[in-house]
Amino acid sequence: MKNKTAKGHLAALFTILIWGTTFISTKVLLQDFLPAEILFVRFVIGFLALWMVCPRRLKGIRPEQELLFAGAGLCGVCLYYLLENIALTLTMASNVGVIISVAPFFTAIFSRLFLEEEERLGKAFAFGFMAAMGGIGIISFSDTGLELNPAGDLLALLAAGVWAVYSILSRKISEYGYPAVLTTRKIFFYGILFMVPVMFFFDIPWKADRFFNPVYCFNLLFLGLGASALCFVTWNAAVAWLGAVKTSAYIYLVPVITVAASALILKEPFTWRIGAGMVLTVAGLFLSEGKG
């Protein structure tokens, strides 16, 4: 049991380290690609990679299980990223970063409602949530200040709720005992399927030459192979080993990783306020994990 717990924490931490740096690749690609286009291409790459790793199919799936896979694909792949990307066009990125980080709170509530085996939430989780949100707030608003944009902020809040639903569904799916690679690939399949009709609402310039640009090619592969194929497998494995609540708490670290990557790779300024926010956020994670 302890071995699984340790592996779960390592898997969650590894996933967040990758997800926290994806903004750099996305930022590069946005010069020539639309957000919905990046989303579609990265998950198609991820699906193909998982198929190559394990080409066999999942067999013996019951109709109710198929519905859970479809729901996970709709929430975790299609709706979450679409809502987040649209929110970024309507409100400040700092607002979105903070609001999305509320996802562990929603996950905790939904877990109490729908997952009977999840641990009872205590004061440690509540204090950890408040500490993490305080730290994330300091990081995000240290320079820009708070600026409310109701439409964008509401979409970001919906995205956080949708990710919480995905966490619950992936926890349910993990109980079936199927290999993580196969379950993740099936979730990707449904996510891509739901994205196909959405693509018709965007004026996408299908210019093939963009995909031969070495910089764009590298970043698409990073998002598709690393942030999608590999990280969804490790995240789903972490959920199976730790539970939805404990795993989701690692989302608090995303702004911390993002800021650190900004300073190291993009040479963006690093202030004492940001440092204090990072410390407070990490402390909140440890409290939420019951390690206070």
Helices and strands as residue ranges (DSSP letters): H 2-19, H 22-29, H 35-53, H 63-72, I 73-79, H 80-90, H 93-100, H 103-114, H 123-141, H 150-174, H 180-199, G 208-212, H 214-221, I 222-230, H 231-242, H 244-248, G 249-253, H 254-265, H 272-288
